[in-house]
Amino acid sequence: MEMRVEGIPNYRLAYVRQTGPYCPGNVQAMEHLKRWAKAKGLLTESAILFGIPQDHPQTTLPEHCRYDACIVISEDTIITEDDLMNDGVCESEFIGGDYVVFKIRHTAEAMQRAWADIFPAVHSLGYQVDNKPIVEKYTGYDLLHRNLCEICVPIKSI
């Protein structure tokens, strides 16, 4: 598992929200977003996508957990009323900051292993986890051709 510290900038996002238990619906939300983004010409090899869990499953009932499948959009990209009404696509902003980024294969096994390893790794670097969501980050090329993703853990110094 590759690991590095990276500053991630603020981004304007288009997103599809899934509410319910994490995992099964997350894939559906991301596929829905990718279909929408492809139709709009946004799903390119340079695209940046995020999977952002909005709730902690230990403190939120599974049926109330929210997951946002997101794609970075430019300032001139227009989200229309039709996008919202027919496709469920909304607009938001990602507030960036410093993250420890773990690059992994995008498989259930690798994700499970990563979740067990990331917290000790963050602490071994002398950081603590900041109070922001841990996000999955995908670039179009890695997602489309190499089946890789990045787990981005927000950090602050101890």
LOZA-939472 format. One record per residue: x, y, z of N, C-alpha, C, CB in turn; residue in three letters; residue number from 1. Coordinates in Angstrom, 2 decimals, always signed. Glycine has a CB too. Layout:
<pts>
PT      n.u      n.v      n.w     ca.u     ca.v     ca.w      c.u      c.v      c.w     cb.u     cb.v     cb.w  resn  resi
PT        X        Y        Z        X        Y        Z        X        Y        Z        X        Y        Z   ALA   NUM
...
</pts>
This chain:
<pts>
PT      n.u      n.v      n.w     ca.u     ca.v     ca.w      c.u      c.v      c.w     cb.u     cb.v     cb.w  resn  resi
PT    +0.86    -1.18    +0.00    +0.00    +0.00    +0.00    +0.90    +1.23    +0.00    -0.97    +0.00    +1.23   MET     1
PT    +0.77    +2.04    -1.04    +1.52    +3.30    -1.12    +0.90    +4.32    -0.18    +1.54    +3.85    -2.58   GLU     2
PT    +1.75    +5.19    +0.40    +1.27    +6.19    +1.36    +2.05    +7.48    +1.16    +1.41    +5.68    +2.82   MET     3
PT    +1.33    +8.63    +1.21    +1.99    +9.93    +1.11    +1.10   +10.97    +1.78    +2.27   +10.31    -0.37   ARG     4
PT    +1.70   +12.11    +2.15    +0.95   +13.24    +2.68    +0.74   +14.21    +1.53    +1.70   +13.94    +3.89   VAL     5
PT    -0.49   +14.70    +1.39    -0.83   +15.55    +0.26    -1.82   +16.63    +0.69    -1.42   +14.71    -0.90   GLU     6
PT    -1.63   +17.82    +0.17    -2.62   +18.88    +0.34    -3.62   +18.76    -0.79    -1.95   +20.30    +0.36   GLY     7
PT    -4.88   +18.58    -0.45    -5.94   +18.49    -1.46    -6.68   +19.82    -1.46    -6.93   +17.28    -1.17   ILE     8
PT    -6.83   +20.44    -2.63    -7.48   +21.76    -2.69    -9.00   +21.66    -2.54    -7.14   +22.45    -4.01   PRO     9
PT    -9.63   +22.83    -2.39   -11.09   +22.89    -2.44   -11.53   +22.59    -3.87   -11.62   +24.29    -1.98   ASN    10
PT   -12.67   +21.95    -4.01   -13.22   +21.62    -5.32   -14.72   +21.89    -5.35   -12.92   +20.16    -5.68   TYR    11
PT   -15.20   +22.26    -6.51   -16.63   +22.31    -6.77   -17.03   +20.91    -7.23   -17.01   +23.42    -7.85   ARG    12
PT   -18.15   +20.38    -6.71   -18.55   +19.01    -6.98   -19.97   +18.92    -7.51   -18.41   +18.18    -5.74   LEU    13
PT   -20.20   +17.94    -8.34   -21.54   +17.44    -8.65   -21.62   +16.10    -7.93   -21.82   +17.32   -10.24   ALA    14
PT   -22.77   +15.79    -7.32   -22.84   +14.55    -6.57   -24.23   +13.92    -6.63   -22.46   +14.79    -5.13   TYR    15
PT   -24.24   +12.61    -6.38   -25.45   +11.82    -6.20   -25.38   +11.25    -4.79   -25.58   +10.67    -7.29   VAL    16
PT   -26.44   +11.43    -4.02   -26.45   +10.94    -2.63   -27.22    +9.63    -2.53   -27.07   +11.99    -1.68   ARG    17
PT   -26.64    +8.72    -1.78   -27.26    +7.45    -1.44   -27.49    +7.47    +0.05   -26.38    +6.23    -1.88   GLN    18
PT   -28.69    +7.12    +0.51   -28.98    +7.03    +1.94   -29.35    +5.59    +2.25   -30.13    +8.00    +2.36   THR    19
PT   -28.67    +5.04    +3.24   -28.89    +3.66    +3.64   -27.57    +3.03    +4.04   -29.56    +2.85    +2.51   GLY    20
PT   -27.57    +1.74    +4.31   -26.32    +1.08    +4.74   -25.21    +1.30    +3.72   -26.56    -0.42    +4.95   PRO    21
PT   -24.00    +1.55    +4.24   -22.86    +1.72    +3.36   -22.56    +0.42    +2.63   -21.62    +2.20    +4.15   TYR    22
PT   -21.91    +0.50    +1.54   -21.40    -0.56    +0.67   -22.34    -0.87    -0.47   -21.15    -1.81    +1.47   CYS    23
PT   -23.45    -1.61    -0.26   -24.19    -2.01    -1.46   -24.68    -0.82    -2.28   -25.38    -2.87    -1.06   PRO    24
PT   -25.23    +0.18    -1.63   -25.75    +1.34    -2.34   -24.68    +2.28    -2.84   -26.69    +2.08    -1.46   GLY    25
PT   -23.50    +2.24    -2.23   -22.42    +3.14    -2.66   -22.05    +2.89    -4.12   -21.17    +2.96    -1.76   ASN    26
PT   -21.97    +1.62    -4.48   -21.59    +1.25    -5.85   -22.66    +1.76    -6.82   -21.42    -0.30    -5.98   VAL    27
PT   -23.92    +1.59    -6.44   -25.01    +2.05    -7.31   -24.96    +3.56    -7.49   -26.38    +1.64    -6.73   GLN    28
PT   -24.71    +4.30    -6.41   -24.62    +5.76    -6.50   -23.47    +6.18    -7.41   -24.45    +6.39    -5.11   ALA    29
PT   -22.32    +5.53    -7.28   -21.17    +5.88    -8.10   -21.44    +5.54    -9.57   -19.90    +5.14    -7.60   MET    30
PT   -22.06    +4.41    -9.84   -22.39    +4.05   -11.22   -23.38    +5.04   -11.82   -22.96    +2.62   -11.28   GLU    31
PT   -24.36    +5.46   -11.03   -25.34    +6.46   -11.47   -24.62    +7.78   -11.82   -26.42    +6.70   -10.38   HIS    32
PT   -23.73    +8.21   -10.93   -22.97    +9.45   -11.18   -22.11    +9.31   -12.43   -22.09    +9.79    -9.96   LEU    33
PT   -21.43    +8.18   -12.60   -20.56    +7.99   -13.77   -21.36    +8.02   -15.07   -19.79    +6.67   -13.65   LYS    34
PT   -22.55    +7.41   -15.08   -23.40    +7.47   -16.28   -23.77    +8.92   -16.61   -24.68    +6.61   -16.09   ARG    35
PT   -24.16    +9.68   -15.57   -24.52   +11.09   -15.76   -23.31   +11.87   -16.28   -25.05   +11.70   -14.44   TRP    36
PT   -22.16   +11.68   -15.62   -20.95   +12.42   -15.98   -20.49   +12.06   -17.40   -19.83   +12.13   -14.97   ALA    37
PT   -20.60   +10.80   -17.77   -20.20   +10.38   -19.13   -21.10   +11.06   -20.16   -20.28    +8.83   -19.27   LYS    38
PT   -22.41   +11.10   -19.90   -23.34   +11.74   -20.83   -23.06   +13.24   -20.98   -24.78   +11.54   -20.35   ALA    39
PT   -22.51   +13.86   -19.93   -22.19   +15.28   -19.96   -20.77   +15.55   -20.47   -22.35   +15.88   -18.57   LYS    40
PT   -20.02   +14.49   -20.78   -18.65   +14.64   -21.25   -17.67   +14.94   -20.13   -18.58   +15.72   -22.28   GLY    41
PT   -18.03   +14.63   -18.89   -17.19   +14.94   -17.74   -16.33   +13.77   -17.28   -18.05   +15.41   -16.60   LEU    42
PT   -16.69   +12.56   -17.66   -15.96   +11.37   -17.21   -14.82   +11.09   -18.18   -16.90   +10.13   -17.08   LEU    43
PT   -13.71   +11.79   -17.95   -12.53   +11.67   -18.79   -11.41   +11.03   -17.99   -12.10   +13.06   -19.34   THR    44
PT   -10.29   +10.79   -18.64    -9.14   +10.21   -17.94    -8.55   +11.17   -16.92    -8.08    +9.80   -18.92   GLU    45
PT    -8.84   +12.46   -17.03    -8.34   +13.42   -16.04    -9.38   +13.76   -14.97    -7.90   +14.70   -16.75   SER    46
PT   -10.55   +13.14   -15.04   -11.60   +13.41   -14.05   -11.16   +12.99   -12.66   -12.91   +12.68   -14.43   ALA    47
PT   -11.66   +13.69   -11.65   -11.43   +13.33   -10.25   -12.79   +13.04    -9.64   -10.67   +14.47    -9.46   ILE    48
PT   -12.92   +11.85    -9.05   -14.15   +11.45    -8.39   -13.87   +11.20    -6.92   -14.76   +10.19    -9.06   LEU    49
PT   -14.87   +11.43    -6.09   -14.77   +11.16    -4.66   -15.96   +10.32    -4.22   -14.71   +12.49    -3.85   PHE    50
PT   -15.73    +9.45    -3.27   -16.79    +8.78    -2.52   -16.68    +9.32    -1.10   -16.66    +7.18    -2.57   GLY    51
PT   -17.74   +10.01    -0.64   -17.66   +10.68    +0.66   -18.77   +10.18    +1.59   -17.77   +12.21    +0.48   ILE    52
PT   -18.40    +9.36    +2.58   -19.39    +8.99    +3.59   -19.63   +10.19    +4.51   -18.92    +7.74    +4.41   PRO    53
PT   -20.88   +10.53    +4.72   -21.21   +11.73    +5.50   -21.48   +11.42    +6.97   -22.41   +12.41    +4.91   GLN    54
PT   -21.63   +10.16    +7.32   -21.99    +9.79    +8.69   -21.10    +8.65    +9.18   -23.47    +9.38    +8.78   ASP    55
PT   -20.90    +8.60   +10.47   -20.11    +7.52   +11.08   -21.05    +6.37   +11.41   -19.35    +8.02   +12.36   HIS    56
PT   -20.78    +5.18   +10.87   -21.71    +4.06   +11.07   -21.82    +3.57   +12.52   -21.29    +2.91   +10.22   PRO    57
PT   -20.88    +3.98   +13.39   -20.99    +3.60   +14.80   -21.91    +4.55   +15.57   -19.62    +3.58   +15.44   GLN    58
PT   -22.22    +5.71   +15.00   -23.08    +6.66   +15.70   -24.36    +6.99   +14.93   -22.32    +7.94   +15.96   THR    59
PT   -24.50    +6.46   +13.72   -25.67    +6.70   +12.88   -26.26    +5.36   +12.48   -25.31    +7.56   +11.63   THR    60
PT   -27.58    +5.24   +12.61   -28.24    +4.00   +12.19   -27.97    +3.75   +10.70   -29.77    +4.07   +12.46   LEU    61
PT   -27.77    +2.50   +10.31   -27.44    +2.21    +8.91   -28.42    +2.83    +7.91   -27.41    +0.72    +8.70   PRO    62
PT   -29.70    +2.81    +8.23   -30.68    +3.35    +7.28   -30.61    +4.87    +7.12   -32.07    +2.96    +7.71   GLU    63
PT   -29.86    +5.54    +8.01   -29.70    +7.00    +7.93   -28.33    +7.44    +7.42   -29.94    +7.61    +9.29   HIS    64
PT   -27.43    +6.49    +7.15   -26.10    +6.84    +6.67   -26.17    +7.40    +5.25   -25.16    +5.60    +6.71   CYS    65
PT   -25.45    +8.49    +5.03   -25.43    +9.17    +3.73   -24.06    +9.01    +3.08   -25.80   +10.67    +3.87   ARG    66
PT   -24.07    +8.71    +1.78   -22.85    +8.55    +1.00   -23.02    +9.38    -0.27   -22.56    +7.04    +0.67   TYR    67
PT   -22.04   +10.23    -0.55   -22.08   +11.06    -1.75   -21.05   +10.56    -2.75   -21.83   +12.55    -1.40   ASP    68
PT   -21.52   +10.20    -3.94   -20.64    +9.88    -5.08   -20.48   +11.18    -5.84   -21.24    +8.72    -6.02   ALA    69
PT   -19.23   +11.66    -5.98   -18.97   +13.02    -6.47   -17.99   +13.02    -7.64   -18.43   +13.89    -5.34   CYS    70
PT   -18.11   +14.06    -8.45   -17.13   +14.34    -9.49   -16.79   +15.82    -9.43   -17.66   +13.93   -10.91   ILE    71
PT   -15.51   +16.12    -9.57   -15.06   +17.52    -9.59   -15.53   +18.15   -10.90   -13.50   +17.62    -9.45   VAL    72
PT   -16.12   +19.34   -10.76   -16.60   +20.07   -11.95   -15.98   +21.46   -11.96   -18.16   +20.15   -11.96   ILE    73
PT   -15.88   +22.01   -13.16   -15.30   +23.35   -13.32   -16.35   +24.40   -12.97   -14.77   +23.56   -14.76   SER    74
PT   -15.88   +25.63   -12.81   -16.79   +26.74   -12.49   -17.80   +26.98   -13.59   -15.99   +28.01   -12.24   GLU    75
PT   -17.46   +26.63   -14.83   -18.40   +26.89   -15.93   -19.35   +25.72   -16.20   -17.63   +27.22   -17.18   ASP    76
PT   -19.23   +24.63   -15.46   -20.17   +23.53   -15.61   -21.49   +23.93   -14.95   -19.61   +22.22   -14.98   THR    77
PT   -22.58   +23.75   -15.68   -23.89   +24.14   -15.17   -24.66   +22.90   -14.76   -24.67   +24.96   -16.23   ILE    78
PT   -25.13   +22.91   -13.51   -26.03   +21.86   -13.02   -27.45   +22.42   -13.19   -25.73   +21.46   -11.49   ILE    79
PT   -28.23   +21.78   -14.04   -29.56   +22.29   -14.37   -30.63   +21.73   -13.44   -29.90   +21.97   -15.82   THR    80
PT   -31.79   +22.34   -13.49   -32.95   +21.83   -12.75   -33.28   +20.41   -13.22   -34.18   +22.77   -12.94   GLU    81
PT   -33.09   +20.16   -14.52   -33.32   +18.83   -15.08   -32.36   +17.81   -14.47   -33.17   +18.87   -16.61   ASP    82
PT   -31.08   +18.21   -14.29   -30.10   +17.31   -13.66   -30.57   +16.92   -12.26   -28.70   +17.98   -13.59   ASP    83
PT   -31.07   +17.89   -11.53   -31.54   +17.64   -10.17   -32.81   +16.80   -10.17   -31.80   +18.97    -9.43   LEU    84
PT   -33.79   +17.21   -10.94   -35.10   +16.54   -10.91   -35.06   +15.14   -11.53   -36.12   +17.39   -11.65   MET    85
PT   -34.38   +14.98   -12.65   -34.40   +13.70   -13.35   -33.26   +12.77   -12.98   -34.37   +13.93   -14.82   ASN    86
PT   -32.12   +13.34   -12.61   -30.94   +12.51   -12.33   -30.53   +12.51   -10.87   -29.79   +12.97   -13.18   ASP    87
PT   -31.13   +13.36   -10.06   -30.76   +13.43    -8.64   -29.37   +13.98    -8.42   -30.86   +12.07    -8.03   GLY    88
PT   -28.86   +14.77    -9.36   -27.51   +15.32    -9.26   -27.58   +16.70    -8.62   -26.83   +15.40   -10.67   VAL    89
PT   -26.81   +16.87    -7.56   -26.76   +18.12    -6.82   -25.36   +18.72    -6.91   -27.17   +17.91    -5.33   CYS    90
PT   -25.20   +19.89    -6.34   -23.91   +20.58    -6.34   -23.46   +20.84    -4.91   -23.99   +21.91    -7.14   GLU    91
PT   -22.16   +20.76    -4.69   -21.59   +20.98    -3.36   -20.16   +21.47    -3.52   -21.65   +19.68    -2.50   SER    92
PT   -19.49   +21.65    -2.39   -18.08   +22.02    -2.39   -17.32   +21.08    -1.46   -17.88   +23.50    -1.95   GLU    93
PT   -16.16   +20.64    -1.93   -15.25   +19.85    -1.11   -14.27   +20.82    -0.48   -14.51   +18.74    -1.94   PHE    94
PT   -14.19   +20.81    +0.84   -13.24   +21.66    +1.55   -11.97   +20.84    +1.75   -13.83   +22.16    +2.93   ILE    95
PT   -10.93   +21.26    +1.09    -9.68   +20.52    +1.11    -8.90   +20.68    +2.41    -8.82   +20.95    -0.04   GLY    96
PT    -7.66   +20.29    +2.36    -6.77   +20.34    +3.52    -5.67   +19.31    +3.36    -7.56   +20.10    +4.82   GLY    97
PT    -5.01   +19.00    +4.47    -3.93   +18.01    +4.45    -4.49   +16.62    +4.72    -2.85   +18.37    +5.51   ASP    98
PT    -4.00   +15.67    +3.93    -4.47   +14.29    +4.01    -3.30   +13.33    +3.92    -5.48   +13.99    +2.89   TYR    99
PT    -3.40   +12.19    +4.61    -2.53   +11.06    +4.31    -3.31   +10.24    +3.29    -2.16   +10.20    +5.63   VAL   100
PT    -2.66    +9.99    +2.16    -3.31    +9.33    +1.03    -2.70    +7.94    +0.86    -3.15   +10.18    -0.28   VAL   101
PT    -3.57    +6.95    +0.85    -3.17    +5.55    +0.68    -3.70    +5.07    -0.67    -3.71    +4.66    +1.84   PHE   102
PT    -2.81    +4.70    -1.58    -3.22    +4.18    -2.89    -3.33    +2.68    -2.79    -2.21    +4.60    -4.02   LYS   103
PT    -4.51    +2.16    -3.19    -4.76    +0.72    -3.07    -5.50    +0.21    -4.30    -5.58    +0.41    -1.79   ILE   104
PT    -5.52    -1.10    -4.45    -6.37    -1.73    -5.47    -7.81    -1.54    -5.02    -6.02    -3.27    -5.66   ARG   105
PT    -8.70    -1.35    -5.95   -10.11    -1.13    -5.62   -10.85    -2.47    -5.62   -10.77    -0.15    -6.63   HIS   106
PT   -10.53    -3.26    -4.57   -11.20    -4.54    -4.35   -11.71    -4.56    -2.92   -10.24    -5.77    -4.64   THR   107
PT   -12.67    -5.40    -2.64   -13.22    -5.50    -1.29   -12.13    -5.90    -0.29   -14.38    -6.52    -1.25   ALA   108
PT   -11.28    -6.86    -0.68   -10.19    -7.30    +0.20    -9.22    -6.18    +0.52    -9.43    -8.45    -0.45   GLU   109
PT    -8.78    -5.46    -0.50    -7.80    -4.38    -0.29    -8.41    -3.25    +0.54    -7.30    -3.84    -1.65   ALA   110
PT    -9.68    -2.94    +0.30   -10.34    -1.89    +1.09   -10.41    -2.30    +2.56   -11.76    -1.61    +0.54   MET   111
PT   -10.79    -3.53    +2.81   -10.90    -4.01    +4.19    -9.53    -3.97    +4.88   -11.47    -5.43    +4.22   GLN   112
PT    -8.50    -4.43    +4.19    -7.15    -4.40    +4.73    -6.70    -2.97    +5.01    -6.17    -5.08    +3.76   ARG   113
PT    -6.99    -2.06    +4.07    -6.60    -0.65    +4.23    -7.24    -0.04    +5.46    -6.97    +0.15    +2.99   ALA   114
PT    -8.54    -0.30    +5.66    -9.23    +0.27    +6.83    -8.61    -0.21    +8.14   -10.72    -0.08    +6.79   TRP   115
PT    -8.05    -1.41    +8.15    -7.38    -1.91    +9.36    -6.02    -1.26    +9.55    -7.22    -3.43    +9.29   ALA   116
PT    -5.37    -0.84    +8.45    -4.00    -0.34    +8.53    -3.87    +1.18    +8.59    -3.25    -0.83    +7.36   ASP   117
PT    -4.88    +1.93    +8.14    -4.68    +3.37    +7.97    -4.50    +4.13    +9.27    -5.84    +3.95    +7.22   ILE   118
PT    -5.24    +3.79   +10.31    -5.14    +4.58   +11.54    -3.78    +4.42   +12.22    -6.24    +4.18   +12.51   PHE   119
PT    -3.25    +3.20   +12.36    -1.90    +3.08   +12.89    -0.86    +3.80   +12.02    -1.53    +1.62   +13.04   PRO   120
PT    -1.04    +3.75   +10.71    -0.09    +4.41    +9.81    -0.12    +5.92    +9.98    -0.39    +4.05    +8.35   ALA   121
PT    -1.31    +6.50   +10.11    -1.43    +7.95   +10.32    -0.71    +8.34   +11.61    -2.93    +8.37   +10.38   VAL   122
PT    -0.95    +7.59   +12.68    -0.32    +7.91   +13.96    +1.20    +7.72   +13.91    -0.90    +7.04   +15.07   HIS   123
PT    +1.67    +6.73   +13.14    +3.12    +6.50   +13.05    +3.81    +7.66   +12.34    +3.41    +5.19   +12.31   SER   124
PT    +3.07    +8.42   +11.53    +3.63    +9.59   +10.85    +3.61   +10.84   +11.73    +2.87    +9.86    +9.56   LEU   125
PT    +3.03   +10.73   +12.93    +2.98   +11.87   +13.84    +1.76   +12.75   +13.65    +4.20   +12.68   +13.67   GLY   126
PT    +0.69   +12.22   +13.07    -0.54   +12.99   +12.86    -1.69   +12.34   +13.62    -0.88   +13.08   +11.35   TYR   127
PT    -2.75   +13.13   +13.77    -4.00   +12.55   +14.24    -5.06   +12.86   +13.18    -4.41   +13.12   +15.65   GLN   128
PT    -6.11   +12.06   +13.19    -7.17   +12.22   +12.19    -7.97   +13.47   +12.53    -8.10   +10.96   +12.16   VAL   129
PT    -8.17   +14.32   +11.52    -8.95   +15.55   +11.68   -10.44   +15.21   +11.62    -8.58   +16.59   +10.58   ASP   130
PT   -11.26   +16.12   +12.08   -12.70   +15.90   +12.16   -13.40   +16.25   +10.85   -13.29   +16.72   +13.31   ASN   131
PT   -13.02   +15.55    +9.78   -13.65   +15.67    +8.47   -13.81   +14.26    +7.93   -12.79   +16.58    +7.48   LYS   132
PT   -14.66   +14.07    +6.94   -14.82   +12.72    +6.41   -13.54   +12.17    +5.78   -15.94   +12.70    +5.38   PRO   133
PT   -13.33   +10.88    +5.97   -12.32   +10.15    +5.22   -12.95    +9.86    +3.86   -11.85    +8.81    +5.96   ILE   134
PT   -12.23   +10.14    +2.79   -12.84   +10.02    +1.47   -12.07    +9.04    +0.59   -12.90   +11.39    +0.79   VAL   135
PT   -12.81    +8.47    -0.35   -12.21    +7.67    -1.41   -12.04    +8.61    -2.59   -13.09    +6.40    -1.77   GLU   136
PT   -10.86    +8.60    -3.19   -10.58    +9.46    -4.34   -10.19    +8.59    -5.52    -9.45   +10.50    -4.02   LYS   137
PT   -10.76    +8.92    -6.67   -10.48    +8.18    -7.89   -10.12    +9.18    -8.98   -11.70    +7.31    -8.31   TYR   138
PT    -9.08    +8.91    -9.73    -8.86    +9.68   -10.95    -9.42    +8.84   -12.08    -7.33   +10.02   -11.19   THR   139
PT    -9.87    +9.50   -13.11   -10.48    +8.79   -14.22    -9.60    +7.70   -14.78   -10.84    +9.73   -15.30   GLY   140
PT    -8.31    +7.99   -14.97    -7.41    +7.01   -15.54    -7.28    +5.78   -14.64    -6.03    +7.63   -15.79   TYR   141
PT    -6.99    +6.00   -13.35    -6.82    +4.86   -12.43    -8.10    +4.05   -12.30    -6.39    +5.35   -11.05   ASP   142
PT    -9.23    +4.74   -12.23   -10.50    +4.06   -12.08   -10.86    +3.28   -13.34   -11.61    +5.06   -11.75   LEU   143
PT   -10.67    +3.90   -14.49   -11.09    +3.28   -15.74   -10.12    +2.21   -16.24   -11.25    +4.33   -16.79   LEU   144
PT    -8.82    +2.33   -15.93    -7.84    +1.43   -16.54    -7.08    +0.55   -15.55    -6.88    +2.22   -17.32   HIS   145
PT    -6.90    +1.00   -14.33    -6.03    +0.25   -13.42    -6.75    -0.24   -12.16    -4.86    +1.11   -13.01   ARG   146
PT    -8.01    +0.11   -11.99    -8.81    -0.35   -10.84    -8.14    +0.01    -9.50    -9.02    -1.86   -10.92   ASN   147
PT    -7.69    +1.28    -9.41    -7.05    +1.77    -8.20    -7.89    +2.88    -7.59    -5.62    +2.27    -8.49   LEU   148
PT    -7.77    +3.05    -6.29    -8.37    +4.20    -5.62    -7.44    +4.67    -4.52    -9.78    +3.85    -5.04   CYS   149
PT    -7.75    +5.84    -3.99    -6.97    +6.40    -2.88    -7.91    +6.63    -1.71    -6.26    +7.72    -3.30   GLU   150
PT    -7.49    +6.18    -0.54    -8.20    +6.49    +0.70    -7.49    +7.71    +1.27    -8.22    +5.27    +1.73   ILE   151
PT    -8.24    +8.80    +1.44    -7.66   +10.07    +1.89    -8.14   +10.37    +3.30    -8.04   +11.23    +0.92   CYS   152
PT    -7.20   +10.37    +4.24    -7.51   +10.57    +5.66    -7.11   +11.98    +6.05    -6.77    +9.52    +6.55   VAL   153
PT    -8.11   +12.79    +6.48    -7.78   +14.18    +6.87    -6.93   +14.16    +8.14    -9.07   +15.03    +7.09   PRO   154
PT    -5.91   +15.02    +8.16    -4.97   +14.97    +9.30    -4.74   +16.37    +9.88    -3.62   +14.36    +8.86   ILE   155
PT    -4.25   +16.34   +11.11    -3.70   +17.52   +11.76    -2.55   +17.04   +12.62    -4.78   +18.29   +12.61   LYS   156
PT    -1.62   +17.96   +12.88    -0.46   +17.58   +13.69    -0.87   +17.32   +15.12    +0.63   +18.67   +13.64   SER   157
PT    -0.14   +16.41   +15.77    -0.41   +16.08   +17.17    +0.14   +17.17   +18.06    +0.20   +14.71   +17.56   ILE   158
</pts>
